[in-house]
């Protein structure tokens, strides 16, 4: 901040802002948000919402196989059904993914008492393994490695832990 004549203010002229302590409501809000169950459910709901909208968008892009033989009304009905199916399917998948990842990351973070990339790797591995466990142990291992790598890449891209 410069003075009227363009010079930098002297140290004795600078204003010191008062210290702002959190209110009891802010502390309670932080305590609630630091609960792993609350954080996981919120992530699951947000993931479900994202998946719903992605499914609607991708469902709208599906073209019927016999498009030339369908009337406009039939095409609109087909598109609406596809959008509904895709949005529900994507909402479930993204919701479960968000819930598992957030729960795993929160538990690992609280157990280790550190906030770093290792938490992301473990949470990604748990999530990928859990999602692909139906395919057997080999699929679970590949899912673990793939989701952990993806999670670290996103973490580095967002640069959250620096």
C-alpha positions as CSV (number, residue, x, y, z in Angstrom):
1,X,0.0,0.0,0.0
2,X,1.5,3.3,-1.1
3,X,1.0,6.8,0.4
4,X,-0.4,9.7,-1.5
5,X,3.1,10.7,-2.7
6,X,3.7,7.1,-4.1
7,X,6.2,6.0,-1.3
8,X,5.8,2.8,0.6
9,X,4.4,3.3,4.1
10,X,6.7,3.3,7.0
11,X,6.5,0.4,9.4
12,X,5.0,2.6,12.2
13,X,2.2,3.7,9.8
14,X,1.1,0.1,8.9
15,X,-2.2,-1.1,10.4
16,X,-2.1,-4.3,12.4
17,X,-5.2,-6.3,12.0
18,X,-6.7,-7.8,15.2
19,X,-6.4,-11.6,15.7
20,X,-9.6,-13.4,14.8
21,X,-10.4,-16.4,17.0
22,X,-12.9,-18.9,15.8
23,X,-16.4,-18.7,17.3
24,X,-17.8,-21.8,19.1
25,X,-20.1,-22.4,16.0
26,X,-17.0,-22.4,13.7
27,X,-15.2,-24.8,16.0
28,X,-18.3,-27.1,16.1
29,X,-18.5,-27.0,12.3
30,X,-14.9,-28.0,12.0
31,X,-15.4,-30.8,14.4
32,X,-18.4,-32.1,12.5
33,X,-16.5,-31.9,9.1
34,X,-13.5,-33.7,10.6
35,X,-15.7,-36.7,11.4
36,X,-14.9,-39.4,8.8
37,X,-18.5,-40.6,8.5
38,X,-19.8,-37.1,7.7
39,X,-16.9,-36.4,5.3
40,X,-17.5,-39.8,3.5
41,X,-21.2,-39.4,3.2
42,X,-20.8,-35.9,1.9
43,X,-18.2,-37.1,-0.7
44,X,-20.6,-39.9,-1.7
45,X,-23.5,-37.5,-2.2
46,X,-21.3,-35.1,-4.2
47,X,-19.9,-38.0,-6.3
48,X,-23.4,-39.2,-6.9
49,X,-24.5,-35.8,-8.1
50,X,-21.5,-35.5,-10.4
51,X,-22.1,-39.0,-11.8
52,X,-25.8,-38.2,-12.3
53,X,-25.0,-35.2,-14.5
54,X,-22.2,-37.0,-16.4
55,X,-24.6,-39.9,-17.0
56,X,-27.2,-37.5,-18.3
57,X,-24.7,-35.9,-20.7
58,X,-23.3,-39.2,-21.9
59,X,-26.8,-40.8,-22.2
60,X,-27.8,-37.9,-24.4
61,X,-25.0,-38.8,-26.8
62,X,-26.1,-42.4,-27.3
63,X,-27.6,-42.9,-30.7
64,X,-30.2,-45.7,-31.4
65,X,-29.0,-48.5,-33.7
66,X,-32.0,-48.1,-36.0
67,X,-32.2,-44.4,-35.9
68,X,-33.3,-44.0,-39.5
69,X,-36.3,-46.2,-39.0
70,X,-37.5,-44.5,-35.8
71,X,-39.9,-41.5,-35.6
72,X,-38.9,-38.4,-33.8
73,X,-41.1,-39.3,-30.9
74,X,-39.5,-42.8,-30.6
75,X,-36.0,-41.2,-30.7
76,X,-36.9,-38.8,-28.0
77,X,-38.3,-41.6,-25.8
78,X,-35.2,-43.7,-26.5
79,X,-32.9,-40.7,-25.6
80,X,-34.8,-40.0,-22.3
81,X,-34.6,-43.7,-21.3
82,X,-30.9,-43.8,-22.1
83,X,-30.2,-40.6,-20.1
84,X,-32.2,-42.0,-17.1
85,X,-30.3,-45.4,-17.2
86,X,-26.9,-43.8,-17.6
87,X,-27.4,-41.1,-15.0
88,X,-28.6,-43.6,-12.3
89,X,-25.8,-46.0,-13.2
90,X,-23.1,-43.3,-13.1
91,X,-24.5,-41.7,-9.9
92,X,-24.2,-45.1,-8.1
93,X,-20.7,-45.7,-9.4
94,X,-19.4,-42.2,-8.6
95,X,-21.2,-42.1,-5.3
96,X,-19.7,-45.4,-4.1
97,X,-16.3,-44.4,-5.4
98,X,-16.4,-41.0,-3.6
99,X,-17.6,-42.6,-0.3
100,X,-15.0,-45.4,-0.3
101,X,-12.1,-43.0,-1.3
102,X,-13.0,-40.4,1.3
103,X,-13.6,-42.9,4.1
104,X,-10.2,-44.6,3.4
105,X,-8.3,-41.4,3.1
106,X,-9.9,-40.0,6.3
107,X,-9.2,-43.1,8.3
108,X,-5.6,-43.4,7.0
109,X,-5.0,-39.7,7.7
110,X,-6.3,-39.9,11.2
111,X,-4.4,-43.1,11.9
112,X,-1.1,-41.7,10.6
113,X,-1.7,-38.2,11.9
114,X,-0.2,-36.8,8.7
115,X,-1.7,-35.1,5.7
116,X,0.4,-36.2,2.7
117,X,0.4,-38.1,-0.6
118,X,0.8,-41.5,1.1
119,X,-2.8,-41.2,2.3
120,X,-3.9,-40.6,-1.2
121,X,-2.0,-43.7,-2.5
122,X,-3.5,-45.9,0.2
123,X,-7.0,-44.5,-0.3
124,X,-6.7,-45.0,-4.1
125,X,-5.5,-48.5,-3.7
126,X,-8.4,-49.4,-1.3
127,X,-10.9,-47.8,-3.6
128,X,-9.6,-49.4,-6.8
129,X,-9.3,-52.8,-5.2
130,X,-12.8,-52.6,-3.7
131,X,-14.5,-51.5,-6.9
132,X,-12.8,-54.2,-9.0
133,X,-12.9,-57.0,-6.4
134,X,-15.8,-58.8,-8.2
135,X,-13.4,-59.6,-11.0
136,X,-11.1,-61.6,-8.7
137,X,-7.7,-61.0,-7.1
138,X,-5.9,-60.1,-10.3
139,X,-8.5,-57.5,-11.2
140,X,-8.4,-56.1,-7.6
141,X,-4.6,-55.7,-7.8
142,X,-4.8,-54.0,-11.2
143,X,-7.6,-51.8,-9.9
144,X,-5.6,-51.0,-6.8
145,X,-2.5,-50.0,-8.7
146,X,-4.5,-48.1,-11.4
147,X,-6.7,-46.1,-9.0
148,X,-3.7,-45.3,-6.7
149,X,-1.7,-44.0,-9.7
150,X,-4.7,-42.0,-10.9
151,X,-5.2,-40.5,-7.4
152,X,-1.6,-39.5,-7.2
153,X,-1.7,-37.9,-10.6
154,X,-4.8,-35.9,-9.7
155,X,-3.2,-35.0,-6.3
156,X,0.0,-33.7,-8.1
157,X,-2.2,-31.8,-10.7
158,X,-4.2,-30.1,-7.9
159,X,-1.0,-29.7,-5.8
160,X,-3.0,-30.1,-2.5
161,X,-0.1,-31.2,-0.2
162,X,2.5,-28.5,-0.8
